C-alpha cells in the first residue's frame, strides 16, 4: 500500500497511520482521491504543454504520461489499465470535463479542422476500375449537376448496379487533393475509411 499512501499525501490528503485499512482492499475514498489527482495532473500537464501543440495532442500525450505514473497505484486499487475493464473504469472516473476550458478548446480545434476539410455532395454518374488498380468515380454536383472526377481505392457502391439506379441517391464524400507527379496535375482522392467515407445518403425525389 506504500504507493497508494504516497499518492494520497502528494495530493494534499492526510493519511492517519492508526486508521490504515487492515486488508489490501482500498476504500472508495482512496480510489476517488487517486482519480481526482490523475485528473488534476492531466489537466495541468495539458495546459502547460499545448502552447505549441493542438489541445487534443497534448491531452493524449499527458494522459499517457500520467497513466504510466499511476499504473501501479491503479493495480493496487484493483484495476489494470491495460485490460478492457480497467480502461472502461478509467474512462468513467477520469473526469476531464472538469479541466478549465478544455472542452471549448477541443471544440474550437475540431471546428478549425472541419473548416479545412473538403466535401462534395452529389450523385454517382459512373465508376470504373483503371489499369493501375485505382477506381475512377465520376459524380454530379447535387445543385449544379456539374460533373467532377474522383479517384479511390474502392467503389462507393456496388458496381453491378446500373447508372440509373446510382443516380437516385445523393451522398456526401470527403476528399483531398493530391498532386500527380507523372501527369503534373492535381487529382481528387476520396478519403478512405471503409463505408465511413459516405457521410450521408438520401434518395433524390420519390
C-alpha positions in Angstrom: 0.0 0.0 0.0 3.1 2.3 0.0 2.4 3.7 -3.4 -1.2 4.5 -2.6 -0.3 6.4 0.6 2.4 8.4 -1.1 0.0 9.3 -3.9 -2.7 10.5 -1.4 -0.2 12.5 0.6 1.1 14.2 -2.6 -2.4 15.4 -3.5 -2.9 17.1 -0.1 -4.7 14.4 1.8 -3.5 13.4 5.3 -3.3 9.7 5.9 -3.5 8.6 9.5 -1.3 5.6 10.3 -3.5 4.4 13.1 -6.5 4.1 10.7 -4.9 2.2 7.9 -7.1 -0.5 6.4 -6.4 -3.9 7.7 -6.9 -5.5 4.3 -5.3 -4.9 0.9 -8.6 -3.7 -0.5 -8.6 0.2 -0.6 -11.7 2.2 0.3 -13.7 4.1 -2.3 -12.5 7.4 -0.8 -8.9 6.3 -1.5 -9.9 5.4 -5.1 -11.7 8.7 -5.6 -8.6 10.6 -4.3 -6.4 8.9 -6.9 -8.8 9.6 -9.8 -9.0 13.2 -8.7 -5.2 13.5 -8.5 -4.9 12.0 -12.0 -7.5 14.4 -13.4 -5.7 17.4 -12.0 -2.3 16.3 -13.3 -3.6 15.6 -16.7 -5.3 19.0 -16.9 -2.2 20.9 -15.6 0.1 19.0 -18.0 -2.1 19.7 -20.9 -2.4 23.4 -20.3 1.4 23.7 -19.8 2.4 21.8 -23.0 -0.3 22.7 -25.5 1.2 26.2 -26.4 3.0 24.7 -29.4 0.6 21.7 -29.9 -3.0 21.0 -30.6 -5.1 20.6 -27.4 -6.0 17.1 -28.4 -2.4 16.2 -29.0 -1.2 17.5 -25.6 -4.2 15.9 -23.9 -3.4 12.5 -25.4 0.3 12.7 -24.5 -0.4 13.9 -20.9 -3.0 11.2 -20.4 -0.4 8.5 -21.3 2.3 10.0 -19.1 0.0 10.3 -16.0 -1.4 6.8 -16.7 2.1 5.3 -16.7 2.9 7.1 -13.4 -0.2 5.8 -11.7 -0.3 2.3 -13.2 1.0 0.5 -10.1 -1.4 2.5 -7.9 -4.3 1.6 -10.1 -3.5 -2.0 -9.9 -3.5 -1.7 -6.0 -7.0 -0.3 -6.4 -7.9 -3.4 -8.3 -8.0 -2.0 -11.9 -5.5 -3.0 -14.5 -5.4 -0.1 -17.0 -4.1 -2.5 -19.7 -7.3 -4.5 -19.6 -10.6 -3.5 -21.2 -12.3 -3.5 -17.8 -9.7 -1.2 -16.3 -9.8 1.1 -19.4 -13.6 1.4 -19.2 -13.3 2.1 -15.5 -10.8 4.9 -16.1 -12.9 6.5 -18.8 -15.7 6.9 -16.3 -13.6 8.1 -13.4 -11.1 10.4 -15.0 -13.4 13.4 -15.5 -11.5 15.6 -18.0 -14.6 17.8 -18.4 -13.5 19.4 -15.1 -10.4 20.8 -16.8 -10.9 24.6 -17.2 -12.0 25.5 -20.7 -10.7 22.1 -22.1 -13.9 21.2 -23.8 -14.3 24.6 -25.5 -10.6 24.4 -26.7 -11.2 21.0 -28.2 -14.4 22.2 -29.9 -12.5 25.1 -31.5 -9.8 22.7 -32.7 -12.4 20.3 -34.2 -14.2 23.2 -35.8 -11.0 24.6 -37.3 -10.2 21.1 -38.7 -13.7 20.8 -40.2 -13.2 24.1 -42.0 -10.2 22.7 -43.7 -11.9 19.5 -44.9 -13.2 19.2 -48.5 -16.6 17.8 -49.1 -18.6 17.1 -52.2 -22.3 16.3 -52.3 -23.8 14.7 -55.3 -24.8 11.5 -57.2 -22.6 8.8 -58.8 -22.6 9.0 -62.6 -20.1 6.2 -63.2 -17.5 4.0 -61.6 -14.7 2.1 -63.3 -11.5 0.3 -62.4 -8.4 1.7 -64.1 -5.4 -0.3 -65.3 -3.3 0.7 -62.3 -6.0 -0.7 -59.9 -7.4 2.6 -58.8 -11.1 3.3 -59.1 -12.3 6.3 -61.1 -15.6 7.7 -59.9 -17.5 10.5 -61.7 -20.1 12.4 -59.6 -22.6 15.1 -60.4 -23.0 18.0 -58.1 -26.3 17.9 -56.2 -27.2 21.5 -57.1 -25.3 22.5 -60.3 -25.2 19.0 -61.8 -21.6 19.7 -62.8 -19.5 16.5 -63.1 -16.3 16.0 -61.1 -13.9 13.1 -61.3 -12.5 11.4 -58.2 -10.2 8.5 -57.5 -10.5 6.0 -54.8 -9.1 2.6 -53.8 -12.7 1.1 -53.6 -16.1 1.5 -55.2 -18.6 3.8 -53.5 -21.4 1.3 -54.1 -21.9 -2.0 -55.8 -20.5 -1.5 -59.3 -23.0 -4.1 -60.7 -25.8 -1.5 -60.3 -26.9 0.5 -63.3 -26.1 4.2 -63.6 -29.8 4.9 -63.4 -30.0 3.2 -60.1 -27.0 5.0 -58.7 -28.3 8.4 -59.8 -31.3 8.0 -57.4 -29.1 8.6 -54.4 -27.2 11.6 -53.1 -24.1 11.2 -50.9 -21.6 13.4 -49.3 -17.9 12.4 -49.5 -14.8 13.8 -48.0 -11.8 14.1 -50.4 -8.3 15.5 -50.6 -6.3 17.0 -53.5 -3.1 15.2 -54.4 -0.5 16.3 -56.9 0.3 13.6 -59.6 4.0 13.9 -60.3 3.6 11.9 -63.6 0.8 14.0 -65.1 1.8 17.2 -63.3 -1.9 17.7 -62.4 -3.9 17.8 -59.2 -6.3 15.0 -58.6 -9.2 14.5 -56.2 -8.9 11.4 -54.0 -11.8 10.2 -51.8 -10.5 9.8 -48.2 -10.7 6.1 -47.3 -12.4 4.8 -44.2 -14.5 1.9 -45.5 -18.1 2.9 -45.7 -17.5 5.8 -43.3 -16.4 7.8 -46.4 -20.2 8.2 -47.0 -21.3 10.8 -44.6 -24.9 10.9 -45.7 -27.1 9.2 -48.3 -30.5 10.2 -49.3 -32.8 9.4 -52.1 -33.5 12.1 -54.7 -37.2 12.7 -55.2 -39.8 10.0 -54.9 
